[in-house]
Amino acid sequence: MGKYKVIYLDGENGRIKKFCPICKESRRNVIEPVAVFIPENVNLNDLSENEINKFGTCIFHCEKENKIWIENFEKYKEWKKQREEALKEGKSFDKYFKIKWNEDLVKEFWRRVRAYRFAVDYVDLWIEAGKDWNNFKKLLINQENSPENDEIEKDKEIIEFNFNSFNKKNKNIYFFGDIKFPSFESISLEYSESIKISETGNFWYKKEKVIFKNTADFREVIFKNTAIFVGATFESKADFGEATFKNKTIFRGATFENTADFVETTFESTVIFAIRGENKIFNFSSINLNEKSYIEIRGLKTTKLILNNITNHTKNFMFFDLKLISKNKEASNKKDEKESNLEIKNSILNNMKFINCDFSEAEGIEIENSSLTRVEFINVDWGRLQKKGYILTLKNQKKQEMFTDR
């Protein structure tokens, strides 16, 4: 079949200039050039105009379930067909298949992601440097945990492209929306004084802090392979609304300091959260979990957990060591200033489990139009919720034993 390489229609070196329509439609802060994929032994000049016009999206938004990206694509198609037929007939399908990705294209994809994320973080420094590359590198040296100059020098062209393409209004937002992610590269982390440093990775250069400093927009993203956010810190809002995780999802050691939105998100395999630090709002809503789903969320400390419009069919939907934090500890004893810290509306949470959880600071829990049949609260500290004035708010609930506390 042969391997493929990518050429960008960026107007450089005599190439035509053509930009990605999906970037434009989604109002992304950088509009990427169209990516053309051709065999390694073919030049762009060898293609006719019609052949070039068949390519219409950038490397981020192009389809990746094909022979260009997957080297064992024919075997993958056969495996996928067997899987779909089995699921259609209601049969179990446990046959494992390992996709062999085109490593060069995957590396190029992540090189471009990394350069874009870096540019979002340092665009203000670029402006301060008078948009001069040498001045920028001099200022960068003084930034804490900045990458080595030789690393970014390799990506100078892409970084400058991003710097000079940002629109002023949204330059400080990571727009990852609608991107189809192939395989994640592995991340190893070095822990030093609780600072997480990237050694090898995907979004970060070596020696950078593993931090998303700005709002991270992952809406409608498709993660084709295992999605790894080990040790990552989201300092601003993290939005994974309508994202699709097709394989294992790992947020081990992750920190969500602001709002984390997982609304209408699709998880097709195992999901593991092991969360560090405190979080303002964790919104896990409008999600369908089938019998084979496995969702494990550990260590979440939040002022507001939202579990609305969830339909749960698995016995493996579990919160471990969840702590509900008072929004205003000084005013927490005043009845008229209490707000619910846990909100459950229009949900079927049957067989869900809360294990070793601390609700002692919670001002209230609100449950409305929901079923909690066989939901278990195991070793939960209810704190003041047991006292008068700190009771569960139940709206439109049947008078029945909805859950078990033990």
PAPATOR-958604 format. One record per residue: z, x, y of N, C-alpha, C in turn; residue number from 0; residue in one letter. Coordinates in steps of 0.1 Angstrom, whole numbers, m for minus. Atoms other than C-alpha are relative to their C-alpha. Layout:
REM PAPATOR-958604
Z X Y Z X Y Z X Y NUM a
...
//
This chain:
REM PAPATOR-958604
0 8 m12 0 0 0 0 9 13 0 m
m1 m8 m12 8 28 24 10 m4 10 1 g
m10 3 m11 32 31 53 m7 m3 13 2 k
5 4 m12 28 17 87 8 7 12 3 y
m6 m5 m12 35 31 122 m2 m10 11 4 k
1 10 m11 39 13 155 m5 7 13 5 v
6 m4 m13 19 17 188 3 m11 10 6 i
m4 11 m10 30 m1 220 m11 m1 10 7 y
10 3 m10 5 m18 243 7 0 14 8 l
m8 m2 m12 23 m4 274 m8 6 12 9 d
9 m4 m11 m7 7 295 0 15 2 10 g
m1 m14 m1 1 44 289 m12 6 m9 11 e
10 m8 8 m25 70 277 m13 m8 m3 12 n
13 8 2 m55 46 281 2 m13 m8 13 g
m2 12 7 m38 18 261 0 m12 9 14 r
m1 12 m8 m41 m17 273 15 m4 2 15 i
m14 5 m3 m10 m34 288 1 m15 m3 16 k
m2 14 4 2 m65 271 15 m2 m4 17 k
m15 2 2 38 m79 271 3 m12 m9 18 f
m4 10 10 57 m100 246 3 m14 7 19 c
m2 14 m6 56 m138 254 14 m5 m3 20 p
m13 5 3 89 m144 236 10 6 10 21 i
m9 m6 m10 107 m120 259 m1 m8 13 22 c
2 8 m13 91 m139 289 6 m14 m1 23 k
m4 14 2 99 m174 275 16 0 0 24 e
m15 0 0 136 m164 269 6 6 12 25 s
m5 m5 m13 138 m149 304 9 13 m3 26 r
m7 m12 3 150 m116 289 m1 9 12 27 r
0 m9 m12 160 m90 315 m9 12 m1 28 n
10 m10 1 135 m65 301 m11 m6 m9 29 v
12 6 8 100 m77 289 m6 12 m7 30 i
5 m11 9 90 m55 260 m15 m1 m2 31 e
14 0 3 54 m44 254 m3 m5 m15 32 p
4 5 13 35 m59 224 0 12 m9 33 v
0 m10 10 39 m38 192 m12 m2 m9 34 a
12 0 9 8 m30 171 4 8 m12 35 v
m4 m7 12 15 m20 135 m13 3 m8 36 f
12 m5 7 m12 1 118 3 10 m11 37 i
m3 m10 10 m14 23 87 1 14 6 38 p
m2 m13 m6 m3 59 93 m13 8 2 39 e
12 m8 m1 m38 73 88 m11 m7 9 40 n
9 8 m8 m54 48 113 4 2 15 41 v
m2 m1 m14 m57 52 151 m2 m13 7 42 n
1 13 m8 m54 24 177 m15 m2 3 43 l
14 1 m3 m90 32 187 m9 m5 m11 44 n
8 4 12 m102 24 152 0 m15 m1 45 d
m1 15 1 m92 m13 157 m9 m7 10 46 l
8 8 m9 m114 m39 172 9 m8 9 47 s
m8 8 m10 m103 m61 201 6 m12 m8 48 e
m5 11 7 m99 m90 177 12 4 m9 49 n
m11 m5 9 m77 m69 153 12 3 8 50 e
m11 m3 m9 m55 m58 182 7 m13 5 51 i
m6 13 m5 m51 m94 195 7 m8 m11 52 n
m8 7 11 m36 m104 161 15 3 2 53 k
m14 m3 m3 m4 m87 173 4 m6 14 54 f
m4 7 m12 14 m108 199 14 1 4 55 g
m15 m1 m4 51 m98 200 4 14 0 56 t
m6 m14 0 73 m68 205 7 3 m13 57 c
m6 m4 12 91 m48 179 13 m7 m3 58 i
m12 8 2 122 m69 185 m2 m14 m6 59 f
2 14 4 107 m103 180 m11 m2 m11 60 h
10 1 11 80 m96 154 6 m4 m13 61 c
m5 3 14 83 m110 119 1 12 m8 62 e
m2 m12 8 97 m85 95 1 m3 m15 63 k
1 3 14 94 m103 62 m14 1 m5 64 e
14 m2 4 61 m88 53 m2 14 m5 65 n
2 m13 6 44 m57 38 1 11 10 66 k
m2 m11 m10 46 m38 71 14 5 0 67 i
m14 m4 m1 84 m37 71 6 2 m14 68 w
m6 0 13 92 m42 34 m10 7 m10 69 i
10 m7 8 76 m16 11 m1 m5 m14 70 e
2 7 13 83 m35 m21 m1 m15 2 71 n
2 13 m5 71 m67 m5 m4 m10 m12 72 f
5 9 11 52 m81 m36 12 m4 m9 73 e
m11 3 9 83 m78 m58 10 m9 8 74 k
m9 8 m8 104 m93 m29 m5 m15 0 75 y
6 13 0 80 m123 m28 3 m8 m13 76 k
m3 6 13 84 m129 m65 14 m4 m1 77 e
m15 3 1 122 m127 m63 3 m12 9 78 w
m2 11 m9 122 m151 m33 m4 m13 m6 79 k
6 12 6 100 m176 m51 9 m5 m11 80 k
m9 3 10 123 m175 m81 13 m6 5 81 q
m13 5 m6 154 m180 m59 m2 m14 6 82 r
2 13 m6 139 m209 m40 m2 m11 m10 83 e
2 10 11 128 m227 m72 13 m3 m7 84 e
m13 2 6 162 m222 m87 9 m9 9 85 a
m8 8 m10 180 m236 m56 m5 m14 1 86 l
6 13 m1 156 m265 m54 4 m9 m12 87 k
m4 8 12 165 m275 m90 15 m1 m1 88 e
m15 1 0 202 m271 m82 6 10 m10 89 g
m5 m11 10 206 m240 m105 6 11 8 90 k
m5 m12 m6 226 m210 m97 m10 12 m1 91 s
9 m11 0 207 m178 m89 7 13 5 92 f
m8 m12 m4 226 m145 m90 m8 13 m2 93 d
8 m13 1 197 m120 m95 0 7 13 94 k
m1 m8 m12 202 m92 m71 m14 7 3 95 y
12 m7 m3 172 m77 m52 3 9 12 96 f
m2 m10 m11 173 m46 m30 m13 2 8 97 k
12 m2 m8 148 m46 m2 m2 15 4 98 i
3 m14 m4 131 m12 4 m7 m1 14 99 k
6 1 m14 126 m11 42 m8 12 3 100 w
8 m11 m5 101 11 59 10 8 10 101 n
m11 m7 m7 127 37 71 m5 4 14 102 e
5 m5 m13 105 50 100 0 m11 10 103 d
0 12 m10 101 15 115 14 m4 3 104 l
m13 4 m2 137 7 110 7 10 11 105 v
m6 m10 m9 147 40 128 m6 m3 14 106 k
6 3 m13 122 32 156 6 m13 7 107 e
m6 12 m5 136 m3 160 14 3 6 108 f
m14 m2 m4 172 9 163 0 10 12 109 w
1 m10 m12 161 38 187 m3 m8 13 110 r
3 8 m12 147 11 210 12 m9 4 111 r
m12 8 m3 178 m11 207 10 8 7 112 v
m11 m9 m6 201 18 214 m3 4 14 113 r
4 m4 m14 181 29 245 2 m12 9 114 a
m1 12 m8 181 m7 258 15 m2 3 115 y
m14 2 m2 219 m11 253 6 11 9 116 r
m4 m11 m8 225 23 269 m4 m3 15 117 f
5 2 m13 204 13 299 8 m11 7 118 a
m9 11 m6 224 m20 304 13 6 5 119 v
m13 m5 m4 256 0 305 m1 10 12 120 d
0 m11 m10 244 27 329 m11 m3 11 121 y
10 3 m11 218 9 352 6 2 14 122 v
m6 m2 m13 243 10 381 1 15 3 123 d
0 m15 m2 247 48 376 m14 5 4 124 l
14 m4 m3 209 51 376 m3 m3 15 125 w
2 4 m14 208 33 410 7 10 9 126 i
m8 m9 m8 236 55 423 m7 14 1 127 e
7 m13 1 215 86 412 m13 0 7 128 a
12 1 m8 187 74 434 m12 m1 m9 129 g
11 1 11 166 66 402 m7 13 m3 130 k
5 m14 3 162 103 396 6 4 m13 131 d
m5 m3 13 165 114 360 10 12 0 132 w
m8 m11 0 180 148 367 14 m3 7 133 n
m13 4 m6 206 134 391 8 m9 m9 134 n
m7 9 9 214 107 366 7 8 m11 135 f
m7 m8 10 222 133 339 12 7 5 136 k
m12 m7 m6 245 152 362 11 m10 2 137 k
m10 10 m2 264 120 370 6 m5 m14 138 l
m4 5 13 265 110 333 10 9 m6 139 l
m10 m10 6 284 142 324 14 m4 3 140 i
m14 3 m4 314 129 342 5 m14 m5 141 n
m4 13 5 314 95 324 7 3 m14 142 q
m8 m2 12 340 92 296 m8 m4 m12 143 e
7 2 13 326 94 260 m15 m3 2 144 n
15 2 m2 290 96 273 m7 8 m11 145 s
7 m8 10 264 108 248 m5 14 6 146 p
5 m13 m4 251 144 249 m14 m2 7 147 e
12 1 m7 222 150 273 m12 1 m9 148 n
12 m2 9 199 162 245 m3 m12 m8 149 d
3 12 8 203 129 227 m8 m10 9 150 e
7 9 m9 192 108 257 m13 5 5 151 i
12 m6 m4 166 133 266 m12 m4 m9 152 e
10 4 10 148 124 234 m6 m14 3 153 k
4 14 m2 147 87 245 m2 m2 15 154 d
2 0 m14 140 95 282 m10 m11 4 155 k
11 9 m4 108 75 283 4 m15 m2 156 e
m4 14 2 123 43 268 11 m4 9 157 i
m11 3 m9 155 45 288 m5 m2 14 158 i
5 2 m14 136 49 321 m8 m13 0 159 e
8 13 1 113 20 310 10 m11 2 160 f
m10 11 m2 144 m2 307 6 0 14 161 n
m6 m1 m13 160 11 339 m9 m7 11 162 f
9 4 m10 129 3 359 m6 m14 m3 163 n
5 13 3 122 m30 342 10 m11 3 164 s
m10 10 m2 155 m48 348 m2 m8 12 165 f
m1 9 m12 156 m78 371 14 1 5 166 n
m13 m3 m7 185 m75 396 10 m10 m5 167 k
m10 11 3 201 m109 386 7 2 m13 168 k
m6 0 14 207 m102 349 0 14 m6 169 n
1 m14 5 207 m64 346 12 4 m8 170 k
m12 m4 7 242 m63 332 4 m9 m12 171 n
m2 8 12 237 m85 302 m9 5 m11 172 i
8 m4 12 226 m75 267 m7 m13 m5 173 y
8 11 5 198 m99 258 m5 3 m14 174 f
5 m2 14 195 m97 220 m5 m13 m6 175 f
4 13 5 186 m133 217 m14 m1 m7 176 g
12 2 7 159 m143 192 m5 13 m8 177 d
5 m12 6 156 m107 179 2 m1 m15 178 i
m1 0 14 149 m103 142 4 14 m4 179 k
m5 m13 3 171 m74 130 m3 3 m15 180 f
2 m4 14 160 m55 98 13 5 m5 181 p
m12 m7 6 184 m32 80 9 7 11 182 s
m9 m8 m9 215 m19 99 1 14 m6 183 f
m4 m13 4 221 18 98 15 0 m1 184 e
m15 0 2 256 27 87 7 5 12 185 s
m8 m5 m11 283 33 111 13 7 m6 186 i
m13 m6 3 311 58 105 8 2 13 187 s
m8 0 m12 340 58 129 11 10 m1 188 l
m11 m10 m1 364 84 141 11 m6 8 189 e
m10 6 m8 397 70 152 9 10 6 190 y
m8 m10 m7 415 90 178 7 m7 12 191 s
m7 7 m11 442 75 200 m5 m14 2 192 e
5 14 0 429 40 191 m14 m2 7 193 s
13 1 m6 395 48 207 m10 2 m12 194 i
10 0 11 366 40 184 m13 7 5 195 k
12 m8 m4 338 66 185 m11 m1 m10 196 i
11 0 9 304 63 170 m4 14 m5 197 s
5 m12 5 294 91 147 m15 m1 m3 198 e
14 3 2 261 77 134 m1 m15 1 199 t
m1 15 m1 251 42 142 m13 m6 5 200 g
11 8 m4 229 15 155 m1 m2 15 201 n
1 3 m15 237 3 190 4 12 9 202 f
m6 m10 m8 254 35 201 m5 14 m4 203 w
3 m14 2 246 72 205 13 6 m6 204 y
m12 m7 4 269 97 189 9 3 11 205 k
m11 m3 m9 302 102 206 2 m11 11 206 k
m3 11 m9 299 70 226 11 m9 m6 207 e
m10 10 4 327 44 225 m8 m11 m6 208 k
6 11 7 318 16 201 3 m13 8 209 v
m4 11 m9 320 m9 230 m13 m7 5 210 i
9 7 m8 298 m37 243 7 m4 13 211 f
m7 1 m12 309 m35 279 m3 m13 7 212 k
5 11 m7 289 m64 291 m2 m12 m9 213 n
3 12 8 281 m100 280 m10 3 m11 214 t
9 m2 11 265 m98 246 m6 m13 m5 215 a
7 12 4 239 m125 240 m8 2 m13 216 d
6 m1 13 230 m127 203 m5 m14 m5 217 f
4 13 4 219 m163 204 m14 0 m7 218 r
12 2 8 193 m173 178 m6 13 m6 219 e
4 m13 7 192 m137 164 m1 m3 m15 220 v
1 0 14 182 m133 128 3 14 m6 221 i
m4 m12 6 200 m106 108 m6 0 m14 222 f
7 1 13 177 m99 78 9 6 m11 223 k
m8 m8 10 201 m75 60 15 m1 4 224 n
m14 m1 m3 238 m67 61 2 3 15 225 t
m3 m2 m15 251 m70 97 14 7 1 226 a
m12 m9 m1 277 m43 105 4 1 14 227 i
m6 m2 m13 299 m45 135 14 6 m1 228 f
m13 m6 3 327 m23 122 5 7 12 229 v
m7 m7 m11 351 m12 149 m5 m3 14 230 g
6 2 m13 330 m27 177 10 m8 9 231 a
m8 8 m10 348 m40 209 m10 m7 9 232 t
8 9 m10 333 m69 229 9 m2 12 233 f
m9 2 m11 349 m66 263 m3 m13 8 234 e
4 12 m6 330 m96 277 m3 m10 m11 235 s
3 11 9 317 m128 261 m10 5 m11 236 k
9 m3 11 301 m124 227 m5 m14 m5 237 a
6 13 4 277 m153 219 m10 2 m12 238 d
8 0 12 263 m156 184 m5 m14 m4 239 f
5 13 3 252 m192 188 m13 m1 m6 240 g
13 3 7 225 m204 164 m5 13 m7 241 e
5 m13 7 223 m168 149 0 m3 m15 242 a
1 1 14 214 m165 113 3 14 m7 243 t
m4 m12 8 232 m139 90 m5 m3 m14 244 f
6 3 13 211 m138 59 7 8 m11 245 k
m7 m8 10 233 m112 41 14 2 4 246 n
m14 m2 m3 268 m99 42 2 3 15 247 k
m3 m2 m14 284 m99 76 14 6 1 248 t
m13 m7 0 312 m75 85 4 3 15 249 i
m6 m3 m13 333 m75 117 14 7 m2 250 f
m12 m6 3 360 m53 103 5 10 11 251 r
m5 m8 m11 382 m37 130 m6 m4 13 252 g
6 4 m13 363 m56 157 10 m6 9 253 a
m8 6 m11 378 m67 190 m8 m9 9 254 t
7 10 m10 368 m98 210 10 m2 11 255 f
m10 1 m10 386 m95 243 m1 m13 9 256 e
3 11 m8 370 m125 259 m3 m12 m9 257 n
4 11 8 352 m155 244 m9 4 m11 258 t
9 m2 11 336 m153 210 m5 m13 m5 259 a
6 13 4 312 m181 202 m9 2 m12 260 d
7 1 12 300 m187 167 m3 m15 m2 261 f
3 15 0 284 m222 173 m14 m2 m6 262 v
13 2 8 257 m235 150 m5 12 m6 263 e
4 m13 6 257 m201 134 m1 m3 m15 264 t
3 2 15 243 m199 98 4 13 m7 265 t
m5 m12 8 261 m176 73 m5 m3 m14 266 f
6 2 13 241 m173 41 7 9 m11 267 e
m7 m8 10 265 m148 24 14 2 4 268 s
m14 m3 m3 300 m133 26 2 4 14 269 t
m4 m3 m13 316 m131 60 14 5 1 270 v
m13 m6 m1 345 m108 67 3 4 15 271 i
m6 m4 m12 364 m107 100 13 7 m2 272 f
m13 m6 m1 393 m83 104 2 5 14 273 a
1 m1 m15 400 m86 141 13 7 5 274 i
m11 m7 m7 421 m63 163 1 m5 14 275 r
m2 3 m14 436 m70 197 1 m15 2 276 g
m1 14 m3 439 m104 215 m13 m5 6 277 e
12 7 m3 412 m129 222 3 m12 8 278 n
m3 12 m8 409 m157 248 m4 m12 m7 279 k
5 12 7 387 m182 229 m8 5 m12 280 i
8 m3 12 374 m180 194 m6 m14 m5 281 f
6 13 2 349 m209 189 m9 1 m13 282 n
7 0 13 338 m214 153 m3 m14 m4 283 f
2 14 0 321 m247 155 m15 m3 m5 284 s
13 5 3 291 m268 143 m6 9 m11 285 s
4 m9 11 289 m248 110 1 m8 m13 286 i
0 6 14 280 m260 75 3 11 m10 287 n
m3 m10 10 296 m241 47 m2 m6 m14 288 l
2 6 14 284 m247 11 10 5 m10 289 n
m9 m4 10 302 m242 m21 1 15 m3 290 e
0 m14 3 292 m206 m24 4 9 12 291 k
m4 m8 m13 302 m196 12 14 7 m2 292 s
m13 m7 0 330 m171 16 2 5 15 293 y
m3 m3 m14 345 m169 51 15 5 0 294 i
m14 m6 m1 376 m146 56 2 5 14 295 e
m3 m4 m14 390 m142 91 15 4 0 296 i
m13 m6 1 420 m119 93 4 6 14 297 r
m6 m7 m12 443 m108 122 m4 m6 14 298 g
4 5 m13 429 m131 149 12 m4 8 299 l
m10 4 m10 452 m134 179 m7 m6 12 300 k
8 6 m10 439 m160 203 8 m11 7 301 t
m6 11 m7 449 m185 230 m6 m13 m4 302 t
7 12 4 424 m210 217 m9 2 m12 303 k
8 0 12 409 m215 183 m7 m14 m1 304 l
7 13 0 382 m242 182 m8 m1 m14 305 i
7 2 13 370 m256 148 m5 m14 0 306 l
6 14 m2 348 m286 158 m13 m1 m8 307 n
13 3 6 320 m302 139 m3 9 m12 308 n
2 m9 12 325 m281 107 0 m9 m12 309 i
0 7 13 316 m294 73 2 11 m11 310 t
m4 m11 10 333 m273 46 0 m5 m14 311 n
1 3 14 324 m274 9 5 11 m9 312 h
m4 m12 8 339 m241 m1 16 0 m1 313 t
m14 m3 1 374 m232 m13 4 13 6 314 k
m1 m14 m5 369 m198 3 m2 1 15 315 n
0 0 m15 373 m206 40 14 2 4 316 f
m14 m4 m1 405 m188 50 3 8 13 317 m
m5 m8 m11 424 m176 80 13 7 m5 318 f
m12 m8 3 449 m148 73 6 6 13 319 f
m8 m6 m12 476 m137 99 m6 m4 13 320 d
4 6 m13 463 m160 126 12 m2 9 321 l
m11 3 m9 485 m160 157 m6 m7 12 322 k
3 7 m12 482 m186 184 8 4 12 323 l
m7 m6 m12 491 m171 218 2 m10 11 324 i
m3 9 m12 507 m190 247 m9 4 11 325 s
9 m3 m11 482 m192 276 8 4 12 326 k
m9 m3 m11 511 m191 301 14 0 m5 327 n
m13 m1 6 543 m178 286 11 m4 9 328 k
m10 4 m9 563 m184 317 1 m15 2 329 e
0 14 m2 553 m220 319 0 m8 m13 330 a
2 6 13 552 m226 282 10 m10 m4 331 s
m10 10 3 584 m246 281 m1 m13 8 332 n
2 12 m8 572 m271 307 m10 m9 m7 333 k
8 10 8 559 m302 289 m14 m3 6 334 k
13 5 m7 532 m311 315 m10 11 1 335 d
9 m11 m1 516 m277 313 m5 5 m13 336 e
5 m4 13 510 m275 276 m14 m4 m3 337 k
14 3 4 475 m273 262 m1 4 m15 338 e
2 m3 14 463 m272 226 m5 14 m2 339 s
5 m13 4 458 m238 211 m9 0 m12 340 n
9 2 12 441 m251 180 m6 m14 2 341 l
8 13 m2 414 m278 184 m9 m2 m12 342 e
8 3 11 399 m295 154 m5 m14 2 343 i
6 13 m3 375 m324 161 m13 m2 m8 344 k
12 4 7 349 m342 140 m3 10 m11 345 n
2 m11 11 354 m317 111 5 m5 m13 346 s
m4 2 13 357 m319 74 4 14 m6 347 i
m5 m13 4 379 m289 65 6 1 m14 348 l
m6 2 13 388 m299 30 0 14 m8 349 n
m3 m12 8 403 m270 9 1 13 8 350 n
m2 m11 m9 406 m247 39 14 5 m1 351 m
m14 m6 1 436 m223 40 3 8 12 352 k
m6 m8 m11 458 m209 68 12 7 m7 353 f
m10 m7 7 479 m181 53 7 11 9 354 i
m9 m9 m8 508 m161 69 m4 0 15 355 n
4 2 m14 500 m175 103 12 m3 9 356 c
m11 1 m9 522 m175 134 m4 m10 12 357 d
3 10 m11 521 m207 156 12 m2 9 358 f
m13 1 m7 555 m200 172 m2 m1 15 359 s
2 1 m14 540 m197 207 m9 m11 4 360 e
10 11 m3 515 m226 204 6 m11 8 361 a
m4 11 m7 518 m253 230 m4 m13 m6 362 e
4 12 7 500 m278 208 m12 2 m9 363 g
11 0 9 475 m285 181 m6 m14 0 364 i
7 13 m2 449 m313 186 m10 m2 m12 365 e
9 3 11 432 m329 156 m5 m14 2 366 i
6 13 m3 407 m357 161 m12 m3 m9 367 e
12 4 8 383 m376 138 m3 10 m11 368 n
3 m11 10 387 m350 111 7 m3 m13 369 s
m6 1 13 395 m347 74 6 14 m4 370 s
m6 m12 4 420 m321 63 6 m1 m14 371 l
m5 3 13 424 m332 27 0 14 m8 372 t
m3 m12 7 439 m304 6 m1 13 8 373 r
m2 m12 m9 440 m280 36 14 5 m2 374 v
m13 m6 2 469 m256 30 4 9 11 375 e
m6 m9 m9 492 m240 55 11 7 m7 376 f
m9 m8 9 509 m213 35 8 10 8 377 i
m9 m10 m8 539 m194 51 m4 0 14 378 n
4 2 m14 531 m207 86 13 m2 8 379 v
m11 2 m9 557 m203 114 m5 m10 11 380 d
4 11 m9 554 m236 133 7 1 13 381 w
m7 m2 m12 579 m225 159 4 m13 7 382 g
m4 11 m8 585 m250 187 m8 m13 m3 383 r
8 12 3 558 m274 174 8 m10 m8 384 l
m9 8 8 586 m287 152 9 m8 9 385 q
m9 6 m9 606 m297 182 m6 m12 7 386 k
5 12 m8 604 m329 203 m8 5 12 387 k
8 m3 m12 576 m327 228 m11 11 m4 388 g
10 m10 4 557 m301 208 m6 m4 m14 389 y
5 5 13 541 m322 181 m15 0 0 390 i
15 0 2 506 m323 167 m5 m13 7 391 l
7 11 m6 483 m346 187 m11 m5 m10 392 t
10 5 10 464 m368 162 m7 m12 6 393 l
8 11 m5 436 m390 174 m10 m6 m10 394 k
9 6 10 418 m415 152 1 5 m14 395 n
m2 m6 13 434 m400 121 6 m11 m9 396 q
m6 10 10 442 m421 90 14 4 m3 397 k
m14 m3 3 478 m424 81 1 4 m14 398 k
0 m6 14 478 m401 51 5 14 1 399 q
m4 m14 1 490 m368 40 m13 9 1 400 e
13 m7 m2 461 m347 54 0 14 m5 401 m
0 m14 4 473 m313 46 14 4 m6 402 f
m12 m5 7 500 m293 27 5 12 8 403 t
m8 m11 m6 526 m271 44 9 6 m10 404 d
m10 m6 10 543 m247 20 2 15 3 405 r
//
